[in-house]
Amino acid sequence: MQNNEYTDANIKTLEGVEHIRRRPGMYIGRLGNGANPGDGIYVLLKEIVDNCIDEFSAGYGNKVIINIEGGQVTVRDFGRGIPLGSVVKATSELNTGGKFDDKVFKKSVGLNGVGTKAVNALSEKFYVESFREGESSWASYEQGVLKGSGNKEKVNEKNGTLVVFTPDSEMFNGFEFNMDYVETMVKNYSYLKKGLTLVLNGTPYKSDNGLLDLVRENMSETPLYEPIHLEDEDIEIVLTHGNSYGENISSFVNGQNTRDGGTHLAAFREAIAKTLKDYFKKDYKPEDCRQGIIGAISIQIQEPNFEGQTKTKLGSTYMWEKYKNDEHGPTIRSFVNDFVARNLDNYLRIHLDLVPIIENKIKESQAEREEIAGIQKKTRERNKKANVYNRKLRDCRYHFCDKLPKDKQDLAEQTSIFITEGDSASGTITKVRNANYQAVFSLRGKPINCYKESRKRVAENEELNLLISALGVEDDLDNLRYNNIIVATDADDDGMHIRMLVLTFFMKYYPDLIRRGHVHILQTPLFRVANKKERRYCYSIEEKEKAVKALKTSVQITRFKGLGEISSDEFVDFIGENMRLDLVKLSDEESISDIMEFYMGDNTIDRQNFIRANLKSEEELEDVNI
């Protein structure tokens, strides 16, 4: 029997930023290498820039300079600067900061005294210098450990703060900043803070029209009418309609991009539908009022409560926390509803030319929805009688079992559904998945090409109809049953084609699932390289060649052509903690119709040339140079 004594010696206290390094996910969410816009290196950058934004919001400094060279980030603002006697404390001592009340920062993003400390702890090198009235105070760190600090009595610098950091490669293995993601972040800051100039690697970004500029510049289609722009002291909204499916609404709180929405976005969606219904005095369905809507909302509140350290979803109920125990206090829902109801109604009564355009859009959506709903209902009833549904979906316990090994809420973000094809692949995944939160949906053959088919034809399709039911998004995307939708197909021509057909379905009819970051592609190894002592799984030719060189002698190479070829014992590693997922990305300014026309439309010379330039033949994949 093992000696597992539990004594006073086992009780440990993690001092300073050590806890952040031990449990980084608690502070910045995921780590990653920069391939995903939600990866930790962008959270580190955002935490530093947020402090600059808060200074501007408080009325100090109208420029922020950001430079990224290699892995090093430099951020300089021209606000008040950190109080000189508190530079070390503010950057290294947890729960130390100037934003715990609203005396200095009334509507800031960072309120918990952790952000800058997390950047410090997770950086290979971190340098901060605060300039105030011709003096400065500086501190230098390595992996959160103070290496030096001091004061300078005479400096020729404007007031403000300078931060230079390099994310720790031990934490962010092989990281690289994707400048497209950074540019989007910087543009959003400029849209939300009129009068602020942000300079990214020498390029200035400034907005004169706020959210209106964001919506106009990011629109990928011609709107049905000129965007409506309404604003007041603590709220700004923009909305119009297009002909695409779904809703494309950006949301922000205190300058923070809440890509996962929250109470303010829910209130905005509700307010749009209610105001239009009241204006037309007809009981239109909310989904018909919002179909094809393009817009944005930004609100300013005191002491926002975000769900998670990465601040991507607002959880606050009240506009001002001091009213949270007052039943008559202004809630975010009532504040947004009152603003939209009053101002949108007034706008429509003045701009009467928009009224028939909006109502025609609602009526078209209603007619199509009712027709499709009838078709889908018949298809589901037919499938139910044939017991097809149960054969295609192997659900996870999260949705029907109360006795789970941990709190169900902890599993919410992990809930996943693997969309795969064929009995062999689905059987393998089903056998090795974590049934607590991983489900499997099995396609039969290739789905139809939604780009070429009518909405009615798609609704009649058994495979896609059942997939919609499995996801739970028949009526509203907020009913999505799985946080991660994972397309898992074979790494061959048929598998790639099925993947494209599934993605085309999502892009055309459920683009918001992609925009919200729910859709992924499962990477599975192309090769197994092994000798008698070790085996490695390789996801590319380059990885295979490195493995061959590393293992050197008596190397055996196996080329996997299908998921069913990988044994269950091996496959468990590929959908567990080491699972590699490629996020399916779709920026607002990308035209969905143009993308689908290129990949799924008629076979053009441009597409043929693209395939020739990017396709690796089977011979190339199997060619081994030992």
N, C-alpha and C positions, 0 to 999 in steps of 0.2 A: 504493500500500500504506500502511495506517495505521501511524503511529508509536506502537507499544504497548510502550515501554520499561518494563522491570521493574527498578527501581533501589532503593537504600536509602530514597529519598524516598517509596516506596510502602508501606513498612513503618510501620504505625501502632499505637500503644498506646492503648487506650481507658481512661482513668483513672476511678477511683471508680465512680459509678453510670451513667456514660455508656453503658457496654455494655448495661445494662438497658434504657435508652431505645432503643438501636439494635436490640436483639434481645429485646423483651418476651416473646415466645412461649416463650423458653427458661426464663423465670422464673415466669410466671403462666399459661401455656397460651394460650388465646384472649383477644382483646381484647373485641370486642362492645360493645353499647350497654346491656346490662342486661336485654334481652328473654329471654335464656337463663340458667337458674340456674348454668350453668358459665362465664358471662362474667366477665371479669377484675375488674370492680368488686367482685364478691362475694368473689373471691379476696383482694383487698386488705383488705376488711373482716375476713375470716376470719384473715388473717395477724396482724392486730393483736389480735383477740379471743383467738386461740390463745395469745398471750403471757400474757394475763390468766388463761386457763384453766391454763396451766402454773404460774403463781404459786399458784393455788388448790390444784392437785394437790400442790404442795410444802408446803402447809399454811399459806398466807398469804393473807388476804383472802377474804371470803365473799360479796362483791357486785361486780358489774360493771355499770356504767351506760353504755348505748349510746343516742345520739341521732342521728337522721338528719333533716336539714332541707334540702330541696332536694337539692343535690349534696354538701353538707358533712356529714362524719361526725365525731362526737365519742365517744371511748371513754375511760372512767376506771375504773381498777381500784384496789384497796386492798391490793395486795401489798407487797413490800419496796421497790419502786421500783428503777429502773436505778441502779447505783452512780454517784454524782454526777460523778465525774471521767471517766466513760466515755459520757456521753449522746451526744456528737457522734460518737464512734467507733462506738457501737452502732447508730446510725441512718444512717450514711453510708459506712462503710468495709466493703467486701465481706469475707466470711470472718472477720468479727469478731463474737463473741457469747459467751454464757456456757453454751452447750449442746453443746459439742463432746465432753464426756465426761459421766459420770453422777454427778459429785461434787455438783452443786447441783440439777440437774434430772434426776431418775432416769428418769422415764417421760414425757418431753415429746413434743410433735409436731414442733416446729421444731428441727432439729439442724445446719443447714448455714450459719447466719450470713447468710442472704440475705433472709428474709421481710420484716422491717421496712424494710430498704434498698430492696427492690423497691417497697414502698408509697411511700416517700419519692421515689424516682426517677420514679414514674409519677403523681405528684400535682402538681396546679397549685400548691397550697400545702400545706405539711406543718409542723405545730408539735408539739413534744414537750416535756413538762416532767415531771421526776422529783422526787418529794417524799420526803425522808428526815429524820426527826428534827428537824422545824422548819426545815429548809433545802430549797432546790430548785436544780436546774440545768435550763436550758431551751435550746432551739435552734429556729431558724425557717429553713425552706427554701422555694425555689420551683423546681419541676422538678428537684429533687435538688441544687440549688446552695445552699450555706449562705449565708443572708442576715444572720444574727445569732445570737449565743449569749451566755449569761451565767449568773450565779448570784444567788440571793436568800438573804440570811442569815436573815431572819425571815419565815416564812410560817405562816399558821394553817390548815394542811391536814393531813389524815391521810396516812400513808405510802402510796405508790402511784405510778402513772404516768398521765399525761393525754396523749392523742394526738388531734389535730384535723387532718383532711386532707380535701382535695377532689380527686377523681380528675381527671386532666388531660384536658380536652375535646379536645386535639389527638390524644390516644391513643384515648380512648373517645368517639368522635364522637356527639353527641346522646344521651349516656347518661342513664339515669334508673333509680333504685333501685326495683325491684318489692318492695314491703314484704311481700308474701306469701312470697317467697323468703327474705327476711331473717328473718321471723317463724319460718319452719320451721327455719332455721339456729339461731336462739336457743333454740327449744324443744328441739332435739336436744342442745344444750349442757346444758340443765337436766336432761334425762332421764339424761344420762351422768354428771353430777356432782351427786349427791345432797348437799344442804346448801348448794349455790351458788344465789344469787338473781341473775338477770340482769334488768335493767330496760331495756326497749326503748321509747323515746319515752313514758316514764311508766308503762308497763304491766309489772308484775313477772311473771317466770316462774320457778317453782321446782317441783321434783319430789320427792316423798317415797318413791316406789317404783321409781325408776330406769326401766330398760327396760320393766318391766311397764306403767308409765304410757304409755310410747310406743306399745306394741302395742295397749293397750286404747283409747287415744284416737284412733288412726289406723285402727282396724279399720272396714271398710266393709260387713261382713257379720257375722251372728251366728255365733260359732265353734261347732264341734261339742262342745267341752268347754272348761272354764275354762283359760286359758293357764297352762302350767307355767313357773315362775320359779325358776331355779337360779343361785347365784352363789358365788364364792370370792374370794380376794384379788385375783387378776389376770384374772378372767373372770366374765362375767355373760351368761346366755342366757335367752331366752323362746321358747316355741313352742306352737302349737296347730294345728288343722286347720280348714279351711273347705270350702265346696262349690265355690269358684271353681277355674278351671284355673290351672296354673302354680305358681310359688313366689314368695312375697312376703317376703323376708328382708332386713332392714336390717343393715348391718355397720359397726362402728366400731373404731378403734384409737387408744388414748390420747385419746379424746374427738373424734377426727377422723372425720367421716362418709366412709367409703370406699364411695362409691356404685357404683364399678366392682369392688368386691369385693377379691379377692386370696387369699393363702394361708390366711388365717384363715377366710374364708367357705367356701372349698373344703373345708377340714378339717371345718367345722361340718356342711356338707351330707353329707359322707362319713360323719361320726360318727352323724348321725341315722339314716341308712339302715342302717348296720352294727349299731347298738345295737338297733333295732327287729327286724331280722332275727334277731339272736342271742336276743333276748327271746322271740320267738315260735317260735324254732327252725325257721324255714322260709326257703327261699331266695327271698324276695320280691325283685323288681327294685328298685334304688334309686329309680328314677323313680316307682314306685308308692307307696313309703314317703313320698315327699316331695310327691306331688301334692296341691295345695290347701293346702300348709303356709304358715303365717303366723308370723313370728318375728323375732328379732333376736339379734345377738351383739356383745359388746364385750369386747376384751381390752386389757391393759396390758402393753407390752413395753419393753425398753430399746433405745435407738438404732434405731428403726424405719427400714426402708429402703422408701421409696415409689417407685413408678414414675411419674416426672415430678414437677415442682415443685408441681403442684396437689394432690398427695397424695390422689388418689381411688382408688388401687389399691395394696394392700400387696404388696411383693415380698419381704419378709423370710422367711427359712427358720427362724431360731432365735428363741426367746423372749428370749435374752440374747446379744448379739453376741460376748461373750467366749467363748462355746462354739462359735463357727462352725467352728473347726478341730478340735473334739473330737467324734469319731464317737459318743460316748455322751452328748453334750449334748442338752438337751431341745429338740426342734424344735416349731414351732407346731403342726404336724400331730399329733405324739404328745401334746402337752399338751392340745389340744382334744379329741382322741379319748378320751384317758384320763378327762378330766373328764366328758364326756358319757356315756361307757359306764358309769362308776361311778354318777353321780348320777341320770341318767335311768332306769337300770335299778332303782335303789333306789326312786325316786319311783313307778314303775309297780307295784312289788311292795307298796307301801303303799296307793296309790290304785287299787285293783283295779277300781273302777267305770269307769275310763277305758279299760281294756284292750280290752273288746269294741268300744267306739266306734272306737278307733284301728284295730283289725284289720279291722273292717267297711269302713272307709274305704279301707284298703289293698286289700282284696279287690275292692271296687267299681272302683277304679282299674285293677287288674290285668285284670279282665274286659273293661272298656271298651277298654283299650290293646290287648289281644290281638285283639279284634274289629276295631278300627280298623286295626291293623297288617296284618291279612289283606286288608282292603279296599284299603288304600293300595298294598300289594304288587301286587295284581292290576291296579290302575289304572296303576301305573308300568310294569308289563310290557306292558300294552296300548299305552301311549304310546311305549314304547321301540321296539316293533315298527313303529309308525307313524312313528318318527323325529320325534315332535312336540317332544321336549325341545330338540333342537338348533335348531329353528326359533324357539323362544320365548326362549331365553337366549343372549345374546351375552356370554360371560364375559370377565373381564379377565385379563391376562397374569400377574397376581400369583399366581394359583392353579395355573398350569401351566407357567410359563416361568422358567427359572433365570437367563436373561440379561436382567436388568432394569437400567436406567440408574443405579440407586442401591440401597443395601442394602434388601432386602425388608422388614426390620423397620421401616424408616423409612416404608414405605407402608402399614403395617398400619392405622393410624388413618384413613387416607384412603380405604381400600377402601369402595366404594359400589355399590349396585345401584339403578338407576332402574326403578320399576314404572310402566309406561305402558300406554296402550291404543291399538291400531290400528297399521297398518303405517307410516302417514305419520309419526306422532310418534316411534315407536321407530326408524324409519329415520333421522330427523333427528338424534336423540340419538346413535345408534350411529355416525353419520358424524363427529361433532365431539367425542365424548367423548375422554378420555385413557384409552386402552385398557390402560395399565399397571395402573390400579387402579379403573376405572369399568366396571361391567357394566350390561346393559340386559335387562330381562325384559318381554316384550310380552304383555299380556292380550288376550283375544279377547272383545270385548263386555263386558257387565256381569257381575261375579261374582255368585254367589247371596248373598242376605241371610242371613248366618250366624246372626243373632239369632233368626230365625224357623225355622231348620232344625235338625235333630238332628245330633249329632256324626257319626253314620254317614253321613248325607246329605252332609255337608261332605267327609268322607273320599272319597266317590265322585266328587266334583267334580274334573274334569280340571284346570281352571285353578288352583285352590287347592292341589291335590295337587302339581302341578309347581312351584308357588311355594315350598312347604315344602321340596321337594328342592333347589331352587336356593339357598335360604337355608341349608340344611344343618342344620335344627333338628328333624329327625324324632325323634331320641332325646334330645337334650340341648341346651339353649340355649347352653351353652359351646362348642358346635361351630359357632356362627354364622359364616358365611364372609365377611360384610361388616360393617364397623363402622357404616356408615350405610345405612339403608333409606330410600329417597327416593321418595315417591309423587308422580309427575309426570303430572298429568292436565290436560285442557283447562280453560280458565277460562270454561266455559259450564255450562248446567244438567246436561247429561249428564256432563261432567267432574267436577262437584261430587258428583253421585250416585255415580259410580264411586269417587271418593275416600272417601266415607262408607262404602261397602261394603267397601273394602279395610281401612279403619281399624276397622270393626266386627269383621272377621275377626281382626285383631291383638288388639283389646281383649278379645274373648271367649276366645280360645284361647292367645294368647301375650302376655298383659299385661305380662310382665316385660321384653319387648323395648321397650315404651314406658317403663316405669319406669326402665330402665337408660339411657334417652336415645338409643336407636338409631333411632327412627322420626321421619322428617321429612317436611314437605310442601315441594315445590319451588315457589317463587314465580317466575312468569314474567310479563313485562310485559304490561299490558293495552293500552298505547298506545305508538306511536312518534310523537314530535313532532319535525319537522325543517324546516329551511329550507335554502338553498343552501350555507350554510357549516357547519352543525352539525346533529346529530341526537341526541335524548335518548330514553331508554326509561323509561316511567313505569308504576309498579305500582299506582297508585290514581288516582282522579279528582283528588285534591288535588295529587299530583305532576304530573299532566297540566296543571292550571291554572297551576302555577308555571312549568312549562316554556314554556307558551304566552306568558306574560308576559315571560319572559326572552329568548326568541327573537324576539319582537315581530313582525317583518314576514315576509310570504310563507310563512306557516306551513302545513305539511301535517300532518294528523293521521291516523294509521292505527290502527284498532281491531283488535287481534289476538283472534280467537275460538278459535283452536286452535293447538297446538304445531306442527302441520304447516304453518301459514301463515307461520311465521317461517323465514327462509332460514338455511341452514347457516352462512353467514358471520356472521350476526347471533347465532345461537343459541350459538355457541362461548363468548361472553362470559357467558352466563347459567348455564353449568354449570362454569365455570372458577373463577379466583380471586375473581371478583365474584359468585359464586353466592349467592343469597338463600334461606335455608332457614328454615322455621318449625318449631321443635321441637314434636312432639306431646307434651303434658304430661299426666300423670295422677298427682295426689297420692294418698298412701295412704288419706286419709280419704274420697276420692270413691268413690261406689258405682258400679261398672262397670255393674251391672244397671240402675240408675236412669238412667244416661246413655244406655245403648243403648235402653231403653224409650222415653225421650223422643224420641230422634232416629230410631230405626229400628222402633219398635213401631207400634201402631195410630195412625191419624191423629187426634189429639185437638185440642180447641179451643186448649189451651195451646200446642201446637206450631204451629198455624195462626197464632196471634197472634204468636209468636216470629218466624216467617218474614215476616209482614207488616211487622214492626217493623225487620227487619234486611236484607231483600232489596232490592237495587237493580235496577231494571228495565233491560233492554237499552237502552231509550230514554234513561234517565238516563246510562248509560255513554257513549252515542254523542253525547249532546247537548254541543255545543262552544260555549262563549261566548267568542269572540275579541274 
